Amino acid sequence: MTAAGLEHEPEYDEAAIRFLEVVWGEGFLSPGGTDEVDRVLAGLDLAGKSVLDFGCGAGGISLHIARKYGPAEVVGYDVEQPVIDHARAAAVREGLSSRVRFIASPPGRLPFDDGEFDIVFSKDAMVHVQDKEWLFGELFRVLKPDGRFAASDWLISHDGEPSRDMKDYIAAEGLSFGMASPQRYLTAMTAAGFADVSAESRNAWYRETARSELDRLQGSLHAEAAAAVGEEYVAKNIRTWIAMQKVLDTGEHCPTHLRGSKPAGVSP
């Protein structure tokens, strides 16, 4: 999912989708697969609910939610047409297009009514939106009173000047990252109106998972990845993983789970 507010060329094109699916699984553009999605959603009842998957990417998460949790509907939203096309095709293949719909629109105000969703979910997509205060205002707006917000995102441990290693990592990614600290996220959520806000660091999990991903890219997955996107693309991403590992190991890069709720007495 890319940054709000500007026209842009897609950052997640067909090559990016193919490569990330080799590493993270079909339909997944972020790590952890269905297990990590289930951890984000732990304890929430989605049965019969309307669910927004903000920054849905290639659709694997939206389809998993529809298959496992019994919601009335899942709406996957992204600003990038290539990933939405991929997601729609997957929904048709899996016979889920009547329960899952995918919407693309330009960055900006979300194309949904006030109070449209019971659950707002997001997985490692909000990092692409620079203005966290605007973002949480929009997510709060489209959530029904007494609705729940559950997400994972890629955060930085502080709001000061990023370290040289972090700058090198962000440059290696070449994506529109707008990383912010857990405190800024929680403050922005509270200012938007969310209650019961919380943040749980997943750095310890991902720094070891990323190490395993790098080992596999350099070993057992290398041939499959190179066949999908070419040796040069794989080599570039190996360099990115090496740069990412440095800031995971120092704790500056801290993937985080987030929770919040919209108070029942708030009007849509």
N, C-alpha and C positions, 0 to 999 in steps of 0.2 A: 504494500500500500504506500502511495507516495504522498508528499507533503501537500497540505491544503493551501489554496490561495493562488496557485500559479499554473498556467498551461505548461505542459512538459512532454517530453518524449517518454515512452514507457521505460521504466527501469527493469521491470521483470518481463523480458521478452521470451520468445520460445526457447532460446538457448538457456536462459536462466532457469526457466521452468524445468526443462529436461535435466539440467545439472542438479538442481536442488532435489528433484524427485529421486535421483540416484542416491543421494546422500540421506535424505529424510523420509522417503517413501512417496508413493503415488498420491498426488493431490496436496502434498505438504511442502510449504515454503518456509517453515520454521522447525526447530528441533523438538524431539521428544515424542513425536507421533501421537497416537491416541492415548497413550498412558499419561502424557503431560496434559493433554486436553482434559482428561478425566480428573486429574488432580486440581486443575483450575476450577472445575465445576463441582468439586466434591461437596456433598451436602445440600445441593440445590435441587429442587423438584422442578423439572422442565415439562412434565407431562401435561399435555393440553395447552401449553403456553406458546406465545409468539416470541421468537428469538431473533435478535439481530446479531449477525456475525460481522463486526466492523473490521474492514481490511481483510476480507475473506480469502484473498489470493486465489489459488487454483482450485479451491472448493473442497478439499479433502476433509477439513474440519467441519464445515457445514453439513456435509453428507454423513459424517460420523455422528454428529449430534442428532440428525434426523433418524438414523438407524437405531441408536442406542437409547435415547432419552424420551421418545414419544411425544415431541412437541406438536402443537397444532400446525405450526409453520416455522420454517427457518428462512430468513432472508439474508443472503450473503451480499455484502456491499463492498465495492472497491472502486478506485478511480482509474484503474488500468484495464483497458479493454482486452488485451491478450489473456490475462488471467481469468477474466469473466467468461470469455469464449471457451477457455479450457474447462472451467467449472460447469458451464451449462452443458457441454458435451458429456462430461462425466455423469451429471445428474440424469441425462437421458439414458446413457448406457446402463446405469444402475436402477432404472425405473423409479427414480425419486423426484422427477420434475414436477409432480403434482404437489409435493410437500416441501420442496426447496426451490426457491427462485433466487436468481442472481441479478443484481442491478449494478450498472456502472453509471457514474455521472462525473462531471468535472469537479475538481476540488472546490470546496466551499460549503455552504449550508447543505446539510443532509437532506435528501429528497424524500423525507418522511414527515408524517403529521406529528404534532405534539402528542405525547403519551401513547404512541403506537405499539410499543413493545413491553412485554413482561420481563424479559431478560435481555440485557445488552452484554455481549461477549466480545472479546478481542484477543488475538494471539499474535504478539510481537509485530504489531502494525502501527501502533500509536507513535512509535519512535520516529516515523516518517512525517509526523505533523509537528511543526516547530512551535506553534502557539498552543501550549497545553491548556491554558485558561479558556480559550475559545473552544477547544476540543471537548473538554469536560462539560462546558455549558451546552454544547450540542447533544452530547450523549445523555445528559440529564433531561434535556428537553424532550427527546423521543421516548424516554422511559416512562412507563405508567406509574402513578402513585403506588407505593408499596412494591415497586419493581426492584430487581437486583442487577447489579453490575459486577461482572467477574472477568478478569483479564490477566494476561501475562504481557510483559513488555521488556525491552532492552533499555536499561537505565545506566547512568553513570553515578558513581558513589557520591558526587559533590557537584556544586554549581560554580566552582571556580574555574580557572584556566585548566583545560585538559593537559595531561602530561604529554611529553613528546611521543611516548609509546601509543597513547590514545589517539593523538593526531595522526600518527602513522597508520594506525588501524583504520580509522575513519576514511583516510585517503585511499587505503587499499580497497576498502569496500566500494568506494565510488558511488555510494547511494546518498539520498537526501536524509541523512540522519540528523535528528534534532534531539539528542540525548539530554536528559535532565535527571535530577536527583530524586530519590524517594520522597524527600521532604517537599520538593516542588510539586510532585504529583499529588501528594496528600493535601497540600495547601490548595492546589487548584481544584481538586475534587470537593473539598469542603466549601470553598468559595462558590462553586457552582450549585451547592445545595445538598450534596450527598451527605448521608449520615453513616455511622458505623464504618468509617473508612479504615483500611488496614493495608499494610504492605509486608510481604514475606520474601526475603532474598532467596534466590535460587542459584546463587553463584557457585556454591559448593557442588551442587549437582551438575551445572553446565560446564564448569571448568574441567571436570573429569570426562563428561560426555564429549566435549569438544576435542579433548586429547585423543579419545577413541576415534572420533570422526576423522581427525587428521591422520592417524595411523592407517585407517582404512583407505583414505584417499591416496596415500602413498603406497598402499599395498593391495589388499583384496578388491577394493572398488576401482582401482586405477584404470584398468582396461575397460570396464563398463562405462565409466565416466568419459574416458577419451573417445570411445565409440559414439557416445551421445553428443559430445560437443567439441571434440578435438583436443589434442595435447596442449596447445597453447592456452586454451580456456581453463583446462584443469590446472596447469602450472600456475596461472594467475591466482586461482582460488586457493591453491596450497599456500602460496605466499600470504594470502589474506588470512587463512586459518592460523598460520604461524604468528602473524601480527596480533590476531585476536587472542591467542593463547596467552601472550604476554600480559595483556590487560585483565584477562580473567584471573590469571595467577596472582596479580597484585591486588585484585578486588576492585579495581576502578570500574571495570565493566561488570555490572551486577544485574543480570536478568531477575525480574521481580514479579511476583503474583500480587494482584490488587483486588480489593473487594470494596463495595459500597452499596448503599441502598437509597431509594428515593422515599422519603417519609410519606406515610399513607395520607396525611392531611394536606399534601401539596396538590394544587390543581394542575391538570395536564398543561 
